[in-house]
Amino acid sequence: MDLVETARAVRGNAHAPYSGFKVGAALRAASGRVYAGVNVENAAYPEGTCAEAGAIAAMVAGGDTRIAAIAVIADCPDPVPPCGGCRQKIAEFADGATPVTMATVAGASVTRRLDELLPGAFVASHMPR
């Protein structure tokens, strides 16, 4: 299952009445299962959720805990990157080599490793136990 196409298909379900900026995301868990998410805005803007966060929540709810690859798509001139908060959320469930594909609805895409998008990520080992 192609992650960009899955993200493209689910993107139409996004709830973006305030920004009009619909985003879709899809990830493949280490188990091979695919999970999708969309951005969901609300009137208490910006208290909505990002598409990547929705896909991660679906993955965790589905019983998986590791991201093998993730894709995000939006209708914009250049491939849309995950926001900083979502990069950190992805890092919680992925390693630095995890591919992150960023795409546009027009067909442009670029793939980067997570550690290229989030160098020096804050990880659990930074916190003493």
C-alpha positions as CSV (number, residue, x, y, z in Angstrom):
1,M,0.0,0.0,0.0
2,D,1.5,3.3,-1.1
3,L,1.6,5.8,1.8
4,V,1.3,8.9,-0.3
5,E,-1.8,7.6,-2.0
6,T,-3.3,6.6,1.3
7,A,-2.6,10.0,2.7
8,R,-4.1,11.6,-0.5
9,A,-7.3,9.5,-0.2
10,V,-7.9,10.4,3.5
11,R,-7.0,14.1,3.1
12,G,-10.5,14.9,1.8
13,N,-11.9,14.0,5.2
14,A,-9.9,16.7,6.9
15,H,-11.9,19.2,9.0
16,A,-10.3,22.5,8.1
17,P,-13.1,25.1,8.0
18,Y,-10.9,27.9,9.5
19,S,-7.7,27.6,7.5
20,G,-9.0,25.7,4.5
21,F,-5.6,23.8,4.6
22,K,-6.5,20.1,4.5
23,V,-3.7,17.7,5.3
24,G,-3.5,13.9,5.1
25,A,-1.0,11.6,6.6
26,A,-0.4,7.9,6.5
27,L,2.2,5.8,8.3
28,R,3.4,2.2,8.1
29,A,4.0,0.6,11.4
30,A,6.8,-1.9,12.0
31,S,4.1,-4.6,11.9
32,G,3.3,-3.6,8.3
33,R,-0.1,-2.2,9.2
34,V,-1.0,1.2,7.7
35,Y,-2.7,4.0,9.7
36,A,-4.0,7.3,8.4
37,G,-4.9,10.6,9.9
38,V,-6.2,14.1,8.9
39,N,-6.0,17.5,10.5
40,V,-9.0,18.5,12.6
41,E,-9.5,22.1,13.4
42,N,-12.0,23.6,15.8
43,A,-13.4,27.0,16.8
44,A,-10.8,27.3,19.6
45,Y,-8.1,27.7,16.8
46,P,-5.3,26.6,17.0
47,E,-6.4,23.8,19.4
48,G,-6.9,21.4,16.6
49,T,-4.8,18.3,15.8
50,C,-2.4,17.7,12.9
51,A,-2.8,14.8,10.4
52,E,0.5,13.2,11.6
53,A,-0.7,13.2,15.2
54,G,-4.0,11.6,14.1
55,A,-2.2,8.8,12.3
56,I,0.1,8.2,15.3
57,A,-2.9,8.1,17.6
58,A,-4.6,5.6,15.3
59,M,-1.4,3.5,15.3
60,V,-1.2,3.5,19.1
61,A,-4.9,2.7,19.4
62,G,-4.3,-0.2,17.0
63,G,-1.7,-1.7,19.3
64,D,1.4,-0.7,17.3
65,T,4.3,1.4,18.7
66,R,6.9,1.8,16.0
67,I,6.8,3.8,12.8
68,A,8.6,2.3,9.8
69,A,7.7,5.1,7.3
70,I,5.4,8.1,7.2
71,A,3.9,10.4,4.4
72,V,2.2,13.7,4.6
73,I,0.4,15.5,1.8
74,A,-1.3,18.9,1.3
75,D,-2.4,21.2,-1.5
76,C,0.6,23.6,-1.5
77,P,3.3,24.7,-3.9
78,D,6.1,22.7,-2.3
79,P,6.0,19.3,-0.5
80,V,4.6,20.0,3.0
81,P,6.9,19.1,5.9
82,P,5.5,18.0,9.3
83,C,5.4,20.9,11.8
84,G,8.0,20.9,14.6
85,G,5.6,19.4,17.1
86,C,4.8,16.6,14.7
87,R,8.5,15.9,14.0
88,Q,8.9,15.4,17.8
89,K,5.8,13.2,17.9
90,I,7.2,11.1,15.0
91,A,10.5,10.8,16.8
92,E,8.8,9.3,19.9
93,F,7.8,6.3,17.7
94,A,10.6,6.2,15.1
95,D,14.3,6.3,14.7
96,G,16.5,8.8,12.8
97,A,16.6,6.7,9.7
98,T,12.8,6.5,9.3
99,P,11.8,7.9,5.9
100,V,9.4,10.9,5.9
101,T,7.8,11.5,2.5
102,M,6.4,15.0,2.0
103,A,4.1,15.5,-1.0
104,T,1.8,17.9,-2.8
105,V,-1.6,17.0,-4.4
106,A,0.0,18.0,-7.7
107,G,2.4,15.1,-7.5
108,A,5.7,16.6,-6.2
109,S,7.3,14.8,-3.4
110,V,10.5,14.6,-1.5
111,T,11.7,12.0,1.1
112,R,14.0,12.8,4.0
113,R,15.2,10.8,7.0
114,L,13.7,11.9,10.2
115,D,17.1,12.9,11.6
116,E,17.5,15.3,8.7
117,L,14.2,16.9,9.6
118,L,14.8,16.9,13.4
119,P,18.5,17.0,14.2
120,G,19.2,16.8,17.9
121,A,15.8,15.4,18.7
122,F,14.8,15.4,22.4
123,V,14.5,11.7,23.3
124,A,13.6,9.7,26.4
125,S,17.3,9.1,27.2
126,H,17.7,12.8,27.9
127,M,15.6,12.4,31.0
128,P,17.2,10.8,34.1
129,R,15.2,8.1,35.6
